[in-house]
C-alpha cells in the first residue's frame, strides 16, 4: 500500500528584513531609490530537510514547542504556502483545520459555508447533501444554521468547521490545536470522531500541546525542534524528547526568550515564588501559602488586562489553570513601566513533583505575551491537613470536613 503522505527533503526558508519591490508609482516618484543600497536580507529556515511518510489509517501526532515549525509544516501540507526545497506527495482528498474560521466566508451562513467547503474539496452537491444532517447534528448549531458565521462565537465556529472537515470523507485530515477552543465534552466527541476517521483507513495528522491526549490518540509521533525533525517514532519517545526540550527552556531567563507570541505591549521578564511572609522560596510546599509572582514590562498603558498561567504535569496535561477572569480580578488598567502580577494560593493543593506552565497576558482580548513553558515549579510534600499523616496517593489535595449522624437522629 502506498503512503497517504510522502514528505521528502522538505524545507521552508524565509527572508528576514527583505524589501519587497515597490510599485511603479513609488519608483517614478523617488528614482533615487534605485541607487540606494539595501540591507542584506537574513535568511531563516523554519523547516529544513524534513522526511517522513504517513500510511492510510495512521494517526500521527506532531509535537514541538512554539517556533519549532509545526504550523509551517501543516500550512505547506495544506497548500497554503509553498516549500523552498523538497516535495510533498498527497494521495487523496485533503482537508485541514488549522485555525478558527479557516475556509469559512464570514458573510455566508453556516449552511452556505458547509456547501462551499464541500465544493472546494471537489465534492458534488448531492454528496454534500447526503452528509449535511450528520454535520449539523455533530456541530450542534442547527438553530444558527442560516445565520452568517461572522456572528458565531469561536466555539460555534470550531464545532462547525470540525464537523465539516471530519464528515466530508477526506482521505487525509490535518488538525491543529484549534480543538482547545471547544468545551471538554465537544473535545471528547472530536477525539472519538478522529479515531473513527482513522479506523476507516484515512490518514490523520494531529497537533496538540496536550501530551496525554497525544498518547491516547496517536499511533506515532513526530518531534520538531528548531525546524528539524528530531524524532519519528513512538509517542513516548517523541514526548520524552519534547519534555527535555522544554526543560532546557527553564534555564533561559524569560526576558531573553524569543519563542513567544503577542503584540509585545507587555512582556513577562521573570518569575519567582514567595511564602506567606513575602520571602522568596525555591519550592512550593503542599498545604502552605504560596504566591506565584510574574514580573513584566509594559511599553504603554493597558486596559482590561487578563493574566493566566497553568500548571502542567510531566505529560503536559494541565493539573489546573489560574486566571484573573475566573475570580473577577481582571485589571482595569495597568500603567506603562515595570511591575509584578502576584497570584496568592493560600493552601497549595498539588503533590510533590516538577511542573511547568504556560503564561499568558492579553489586553482587551488582544494577546500581549504568551510563552509555552514560561515557568517551572518544584513542589515538596507537606502536612496538608495538619495531622502529620498523608495517605492520599492522588495528585491534588482538597480541604475536607467529615461528619456523621445516625438514622434515628435525623
FIKE-719309 format. One record per residue (C-alpha): x, y, z; residue number from 1; residue in three letters. Coordinates in Angstrom, 3 decimals. Layout:
BEGIN
         X         Y         Z    k    r
         X         Y         Z  NUM  ALA
...
***
This chain:
BEGIN
         X         Y         Z    k    r
     0.000     0.000     0.000    1  UNK
     1.308     3.437    -0.939    2  UNK
     1.628     6.097     1.793    3  UNK
    -1.137     8.698     2.052    4  UNK
     1.543    11.349     2.674    5  UNK
     5.143    11.329     1.449    6  UNK
     7.441    14.165     2.540    7  UNK
    10.964    14.297     1.081    8  UNK
    13.727    16.824     1.755    9  UNK
    11.168    19.462     2.755   10  UNK
    12.451    22.911     3.682   11  UNK
    10.992    26.401     4.081   12  UNK
    13.207    29.490     4.066   13  UNK
    12.069    32.983     4.980   14  UNK
    13.929    36.223     4.323   15  UNK
    14.051    38.450     7.398   16  UNK
    14.274    42.132     6.591   17  UNK
    13.938    41.607     2.848   18  UNK
    12.437    44.569     0.999   19  UNK
     9.646    43.878    -1.452   20  UNK
     9.931    45.778    -4.731   21  UNK
     7.776    48.893    -4.625   22  UNK
     5.032    49.897    -7.026   23  UNK
     5.702    51.716   -10.307   24  UNK
     4.325    54.882    -8.701   25  UNK
     6.900    54.600    -5.874   26  UNK
     9.747    54.075    -8.316   27  UNK
     8.797    57.026   -10.558   28  UNK
     8.222    59.376    -7.624   29  UNK
    11.543    58.500    -5.982   30  UNK
    14.108    57.451    -8.619   31  UNK
    16.873    57.795    -6.028   32  UNK
    15.577    54.568    -4.521   33  UNK
    17.114    52.738    -7.482   34  UNK
    20.600    53.652    -6.285   35  UNK
    20.006    53.241    -2.570   36  UNK
    21.900    50.313    -1.090   37  UNK
    19.503    47.884     0.523   38  UNK
    20.463    45.971     3.660   39  UNK
    21.299    42.341     3.068   40  UNK
    18.367    40.107     3.931   41  UNK
    18.930    37.482     6.619   42  UNK
    17.617    34.015     5.857   43  UNK
    15.760    31.889     8.366   44  UNK
    14.884    28.229     7.882   45  UNK
    11.538    27.462     9.537   46  UNK
    11.912    23.868     8.298   47  UNK
    14.939    22.034     6.952   48  UNK
    15.366    18.569     5.415   49  UNK
    12.135    17.024     6.723   50  UNK
    11.453    13.430     5.644   51  UNK
     8.602    11.136     6.709   52  UNK
     5.637     9.123     5.459   53  UNK
     2.122     8.601     6.821   54  UNK
     0.228     5.444     5.958   55  UNK
    -3.579     5.231     5.500   56  UNK
    -5.207     4.602     8.880   57  UNK
    -2.368     6.162    10.895   58  UNK
    -2.904     8.969    13.405   59  UNK
     0.409    10.816    13.596   60  UNK
     0.990    13.454    16.244   61  UNK
     3.202    16.493    15.700   62  UNK
     4.918    17.719    18.867   63  UNK
     7.139    20.728    19.453   64  UNK
     7.321    23.983    21.327   65  UNK
     6.413    27.349    19.830   66  UNK
     8.597    28.174    16.837   67  UNK
     9.549    24.544    16.193   68  UNK
     8.000    24.569    12.705   69  UNK
     4.730    22.712    13.337   70  UNK
     2.419    25.328    11.829   71  UNK
     4.716    25.867     8.847   72  UNK
     4.683    22.139     8.120   73  UNK
     0.891    21.948     8.230   74  UNK
     0.494    25.057     6.062   75  UNK
     2.757    23.568     3.392   76  UNK
     0.827    20.305     3.514   77  UNK
    -2.454    22.252     3.212   78  UNK
    -1.137    24.155     0.148   79  UNK
    -1.392    27.488     1.983   80  UNK
     2.290    28.181     1.394   81  UNK
     4.859    26.543    -0.863   82  UNK
     8.106    24.846     0.198   83  UNK
    11.543    26.267    -0.579   84  UNK
    13.064    22.813    -1.062   85  UNK
    11.837    19.247    -1.318   86  UNK
     8.381    17.934    -2.068   87  UNK
     5.151    16.617    -0.570   88  UNK
     3.031    13.985    -2.284   89  UNK
    -0.550    13.630    -1.065   90  UNK
    -2.588    10.681    -2.254   91  UNK
    -6.249    11.501    -1.930   92  UNK
    -8.528    14.325    -0.875   93  UNK
    -7.173    16.501     1.946   94  UNK
    -8.964    18.762     4.369   95  UNK
    -7.385    20.748     7.178   96  UNK
    -8.470    22.662    10.250   97  UNK
    -5.616    24.997    11.170   98  UNK
    -7.218    27.925    12.958   99  UNK
   -10.618    29.275    13.907  100  UNK
   -12.524    30.336    10.787  101  UNK
   -10.143    28.849     8.234  102  UNK
   -12.002    28.213     4.972  103  UNK
   -15.215    29.968     6.062  104  UNK
   -16.597    33.080     4.388  105  UNK
   -17.786    35.356     7.209  106  UNK
   -20.690    36.838     5.233  107  UNK
   -22.158    33.446     4.307  108  UNK
   -24.408    31.430     6.580  109  UNK
   -23.408    28.194     8.239  110  UNK
   -25.468    26.261     5.668  111  UNK
   -23.807    28.053     2.747  112  UNK
   -20.325    27.511     4.200  113  UNK
   -20.915    23.765     4.502  114  UNK
   -21.668    23.568     0.770  115  UNK
   -18.825    25.968    -0.075  116  UNK
   -16.271    23.865     1.812  117  UNK
   -17.525    20.700     0.186  118  UNK
   -17.245    22.276    -3.265  119  UNK
   -13.680    23.419    -2.505  120  UNK
   -12.871    19.799    -1.674  121  UNK
   -14.198    18.768    -5.078  122  UNK
   -17.401    17.136    -3.837  123  UNK
   -20.635    17.137    -5.765  124  UNK
   -23.677    18.851    -4.305  125  UNK
   -25.532    15.570    -3.754  126  UNK
   -22.528    14.164    -1.850  127  UNK
   -22.590    17.140     0.500  128  UNK
   -26.368    16.911     0.900  129  UNK
   -26.036    13.245     1.898  130  UNK
   -23.741    14.241     4.811  131  UNK
   -25.448    17.532     5.678  132  UNK
   -27.712    16.317     8.506  133  UNK
   -24.819    14.444    10.167  134  UNK
   -22.660    17.578    10.053  135  UNK
   -25.351    19.774    11.611  136  UNK
   -26.151    17.221    14.324  137  UNK
   -22.480    16.833    15.242  138  UNK
   -21.822    20.591    15.335  139  UNK
   -24.999    21.341    17.356  140  UNK
   -25.571    24.628    15.514  141  UNK
   -28.960    23.872    13.910  142  UNK
   -30.565    26.987    15.454  143  UNK
   -27.924    29.204    13.840  144  UNK
   -27.597    27.379    10.524  145  UNK
   -28.981    30.287     8.496  146  UNK
   -27.041    32.961    10.417  147  UNK
   -23.861    34.475     8.898  148  UNK
   -20.884    32.789    10.554  149  UNK
   -19.331    36.180    11.378  150  UNK
   -21.849    36.252    14.240  151  UNK
   -20.762    32.841    15.581  152  UNK
   -18.753    32.511    18.762  153  UNK
   -15.312    30.919    18.458  154  UNK
   -16.744    27.705    19.922  155  UNK
   -19.535    27.548    17.321  156  UNK
   -17.013    28.266    14.580  157  UNK
   -14.817    25.378    15.654  158  UNK
   -17.715    22.954    16.086  159  UNK
   -19.000    23.578    12.576  160  UNK
   -15.530    23.696    10.994  161  UNK
   -14.520    20.398    12.581  162  UNK
   -17.813    18.752    11.670  163  UNK
   -17.368    19.759     8.022  164  UNK
   -13.717    18.677     7.937  165  UNK
   -14.364    15.274     9.506  166  UNK
   -17.649    14.322     7.808  167  UNK
   -16.874    15.161     4.173  168  UNK
   -14.855    11.945     3.906  169  UNK
   -11.327    13.289     3.397  170  UNK
    -8.572    10.787     2.710  171  UNK
    -6.213    12.968     4.755  172  UNK
    -7.295    15.052     7.771  173  UNK
    -4.967    17.660     9.287  174  UNK
    -5.884    19.260    12.617  175  UNK
    -4.011    21.944    14.530  176  UNK
    -4.543    22.942    18.183  177  UNK
    -7.942    24.560    17.396  178  UNK
    -9.904    21.925    19.321  179  UNK
    -8.698    23.597    22.524  180  UNK
   -11.310    26.318    21.848  181  UNK
   -14.225    23.908    22.358  182  UNK
   -15.556    22.664    25.686  183  UNK
   -14.414    19.381    27.225  184  UNK
   -17.471    17.422    26.054  185  UNK
   -17.046    18.555    22.459  186  UNK
   -13.304    17.814    22.546  187  UNK
   -14.097    14.264    23.651  188  UNK
   -16.574    13.907    20.792  189  UNK
   -13.999    15.218    18.318  190  UNK
   -11.349    12.773    19.503  191  UNK
   -13.820     9.927    19.066  192  UNK
   -14.533    11.102    15.531  193  UNK
   -10.814    11.263    14.736  194  UNK
   -10.478     7.647    15.839  195  UNK
   -13.388     6.707    13.555  196  UNK
   -11.792     8.536    10.617  197  UNK
    -8.519     6.684    11.138  198  UNK
   -10.356     3.405    11.643  199  UNK
   -11.917     3.759     8.200  200  UNK
    -8.460     3.804     6.616  201  UNK
    -7.837     7.533     6.395  202  UNK
    -4.653     9.309     7.488  203  UNK
    -4.735    11.916    10.279  204  UNK
    -2.079    14.410    11.385  205  UNK
    -2.789    15.978    14.749  206  UNK
    -1.012    18.837    16.564  207  UNK
    -1.557    19.328    20.285  208  UNK
     0.281    20.595    23.359  209  UNK
    -1.618    18.055    25.463  210  UNK
     0.704    15.087    25.716  211  UNK
    -1.906    12.895    27.431  212  UNK
    -4.288    13.365    24.502  213  UNK
    -1.446    12.721    22.082  214  UNK
    -0.532     9.489    23.871  215  UNK
    -4.132     8.245    23.872  216  UNK
    -4.941     9.115    20.267  217  UNK
    -1.806     8.767    18.149  218  UNK
    -0.115     5.641    16.852  219  UNK
     3.116     7.521    16.160  220  UNK
     4.555    10.999    16.678  221  UNK
     6.986    13.473    15.131  222  UNK
     9.003    15.781    17.388  223  UNK
    10.158    19.033    15.766  224  UNK
    12.738    21.395    17.239  225  UNK
    14.301    24.439    15.553  226  UNK
    12.772    23.433    12.223  227  UNK
    14.283    19.945    12.219  228  UNK
    12.686    16.538    12.666  229  UNK
    14.342    15.184    15.802  230  UNK
    12.213    12.091    16.479  231  UNK
     9.980     9.986    14.238  232  UNK
     8.778     7.042    16.279  233  UNK
     6.709     6.084    19.291  234  UNK
     4.637     8.715    21.044  235  UNK
     6.552     8.022    24.276  236  UNK
     9.918     8.746    22.643  237  UNK
     8.626    11.918    20.999  238  UNK
     7.039    13.122    24.243  239  UNK
    10.252    12.468    26.189  240  UNK
    12.260    14.468    23.632  241  UNK
     9.720    17.296    23.816  242  UNK
     9.843    17.422    27.613  243  UNK
    13.647    17.529    27.523  244  UNK
    13.344    20.425    25.088  245  UNK
    11.012    22.226    27.497  246  UNK
    13.375    21.608    30.401  247  UNK
    16.116    23.436    28.512  248  UNK
    13.813    26.456    28.326  249  UNK
    13.767    26.561    32.125  250  UNK
    17.418    27.582    32.166  251  UNK
    16.850    30.654    29.952  252  UNK
    15.743    33.967    31.525  253  UNK
    12.241    34.946    30.399  254  UNK
    13.461    38.311    29.198  255  UNK
    15.757    36.550    26.692  256  UNK
    13.152    34.135    25.327  257  UNK
    12.307    34.733    21.647  258  UNK
     9.852    31.827    21.243  259  UNK
     6.864    33.906    22.270  260  UNK
     3.795    35.330    20.596  261  UNK
     1.763    38.501    21.095  262  UNK
     1.988    42.160    20.129  263  UNK
     4.662    42.952    22.741  264  UNK
     2.880    45.776    24.545  265  UNK
     3.587    43.771    27.694  266  UNK
     6.368    41.216    28.096  267  UNK
     6.949    38.856    31.010  268  UNK
    10.517    39.239    32.272  269  UNK
    10.766    36.749    35.152  270  UNK
     9.005    34.727    37.843  271  UNK
     9.574    33.507    41.399  272  UNK
     7.733    32.010    44.386  273  UNK
     7.091    33.722    47.742  274  UNK
     5.908    32.272    51.064  275  UNK
     3.372    33.785    53.497  276  UNK
     5.933    36.264    54.847  277  UNK
     6.927    37.509    51.395  278  UNK
    10.289    35.737    51.313  279  UNK
    11.435    34.230    48.009  280  UNK
    11.457    30.416    48.226  281  UNK
    12.854    27.812    45.794  282  UNK
     9.924    25.371    46.063  283  UNK
     6.207    25.309    46.765  284  UNK
     5.202    23.296    49.838  285  UNK
     1.996    21.260    49.814  286  UNK
    -0.513    22.870    52.190  287  UNK
     1.389    26.136    52.672  288  UNK
     0.609    29.592    51.338  289  UNK
     2.487    30.239    48.086  290  UNK
     2.435    33.261    45.792  291  UNK
     3.434    32.935    42.151  292  UNK
     4.965    36.236    41.043  293  UNK
     5.309    37.248    37.367  294  UNK
     7.378    40.353    36.618  295  UNK
     6.704    42.314    33.445  296  UNK
     7.495    45.400    31.422  297  UNK
     4.661    47.299    29.705  298  UNK
     5.567    49.656    26.865  299  UNK
     2.268    51.536    27.174  300  UNK
    -0.735    51.789    29.452  301  UNK
    -3.088    48.805    29.046  302  UNK
    -6.775    48.338    29.862  303  UNK
    -8.881    45.274    30.699  304  UNK
    -5.822    43.117    31.284  305  UNK
    -6.282    39.353    31.643  306  UNK
    -3.438    37.260    33.080  307  UNK
    -3.250    33.465    33.289  308  UNK
    -0.902    30.571    33.841  309  UNK
    -1.449    26.839    34.099  310  UNK
     0.350    24.092    35.978  311  UNK
     1.114    21.009    33.872  312  UNK
     2.483    17.610    34.769  313  UNK
     5.267    15.647    33.079  314  UNK
     2.917    14.601    30.261  315  UNK
     1.914    18.177    29.558  316  UNK
    -1.602    17.649    30.924  317  UNK
    -2.998    20.652    32.785  318  UNK
    -3.452    19.998    36.505  319  UNK
    -5.076    23.390    36.987  320  UNK
    -5.384    26.822    35.410  321  UNK
    -5.107    30.060    37.360  322  UNK
    -6.502    33.196    35.729  323  UNK
    -7.821    36.598    36.675  324  UNK
   -11.192    36.206    34.930  325  UNK
   -12.446    33.237    36.979  326  UNK
   -12.138    35.160    40.231  327  UNK
   -13.281    38.523    38.823  328  UNK
    -9.822    40.075    39.097  329  UNK
    -9.059    41.298    35.568  330  UNK
    -7.030    44.502    35.896  331  UNK
    -8.934    47.591    34.747  332  UNK
    -5.722    49.449    33.983  333  UNK
    -2.028    48.537    34.023  334  UNK
     0.250    51.584    33.636  335  UNK
     3.341    51.610    31.441  336  UNK
     6.588    50.519    33.060  337  UNK
     7.763    47.621    35.170  338  UNK
     5.548    45.715    37.569  339  UNK
     4.607    42.373    39.097  340  UNK
     1.476    40.232    38.882  341  UNK
     1.051    38.170    42.055  342  UNK
    -1.255    35.146    42.405  343  UNK
    -1.641    34.040    46.043  344  UNK
    -2.615    30.420    46.740  345  UNK
    -3.490    30.186    50.428  346  UNK
    -3.424    26.377    50.681  347  UNK
    -1.265    24.970    47.873  348  UNK
    -3.011    21.688    46.899  349  UNK
    -0.655    19.886    44.471  350  UNK
     1.529    16.944    45.475  351  UNK
     5.313    16.721    45.138  352  UNK
     6.844    16.800    41.666  353  UNK
     8.198    19.079    38.970  354  UNK
     5.627    21.026    36.979  355  UNK
     5.755    23.538    34.165  356  UNK
     3.221    26.039    32.894  357  UNK
     2.358    28.371    30.063  358  UNK
     1.955    32.073    30.904  359  UNK
    -0.382    34.451    29.091  360  UNK
    -1.454    38.084    29.113  361  UNK
    -3.969    39.942    26.967  362  UNK
    -5.472    43.436    26.872  363  UNK
    -9.000    43.949    25.565  364  UNK
    -8.846    40.456    24.100  365  UNK
    -5.609    41.006    22.143  366  UNK
    -2.640    38.833    23.133  367  UNK
     0.247    40.814    24.588  368  UNK
     2.521    37.905    25.521  369  UNK
     2.313    34.115    25.502  370  UNK
     5.121    31.770    26.486  371  UNK
     4.912    27.999    26.390  372  UNK
     6.683    26.526    29.431  373  UNK
     7.213    30.041    30.773  374  UNK
     7.526    28.869    34.358  375  UNK
     8.677    25.783    36.258  376  UNK
     7.545    24.905    39.785  377  UNK
     9.100    22.296    42.069  378  UNK
     6.739    21.076    44.793  379  UNK
     7.543    19.304    48.067  380  UNK
     5.036    17.316    50.096  381  UNK
     3.920    18.915    53.351  382  UNK
     1.430    18.403    56.168  383  UNK
    -1.638    19.480    54.157  384  UNK
    -4.234    18.503    56.749  385  UNK
    -2.160    19.377    59.809  386  UNK
    -2.466    15.824    61.134  387  UNK
     1.044    14.590    60.432  388  UNK
    -0.459    11.983    58.072  389  UNK
    -0.785    11.966    54.288  390  UNK
    -2.146     8.666    52.984  391  UNK
    -3.761    10.060    49.848  392  UNK
    -1.725     8.958    46.782  393  UNK
    -3.511    11.320    44.384  394  UNK
    -2.026    14.381    42.734  395  UNK
    -4.362    17.059    44.142  396  UNK
    -5.463    17.545    47.770  397  UNK
    -8.816    19.087    48.731  398  UNK
    -9.897    20.563    52.038  399  UNK
   -12.403    18.155    53.565  400  UNK
   -14.651    18.011    56.615  401  UNK
   -16.354    14.797    57.715  402  UNK
   -19.412    14.319    59.900  403  UNK
   -21.721    11.501    60.923  404  UNK
   -25.218    11.147    62.233  405  UNK
   -27.344     8.087    62.783  406  UNK
   -30.694     7.471    61.091  407  UNK
   -32.520     7.725    64.415  408  UNK
   -31.308    11.290    64.920  409  UNK
   -32.473    12.536    61.528  410  UNK
***
